[in-house]
Amino acid sequence: MSQTLIPGSVLAISGQAADRLLKLDSGDAALLYLHLLRRGSLDGLRWSRERLDGALAQLKSQGLA
């Protein structure tokens, strides 16, 4: 049987946060949210300034950043 989860620490978000991310319908916003949740900063994120600013604006619009 294949393993669907990678071993290690579990990262969880609230249902409310998930609903807000789904409302955005944005993969970049979801990825940025997960990165911030996991890392606590933008360190290590190799996105263009335009991509980052767009995703961050979306998160801010939903109160997630």
HELIX and SHEET records of a PDB file:
HELIX    1   1 GLY A   15  LEU A   24  1                                  10    
HELIX    2   2 GLY A   27  ARG A   39  1                                  13    
HELIX    3   3 ARG A   49  SER A   61  1                                  13    
END                                                                             
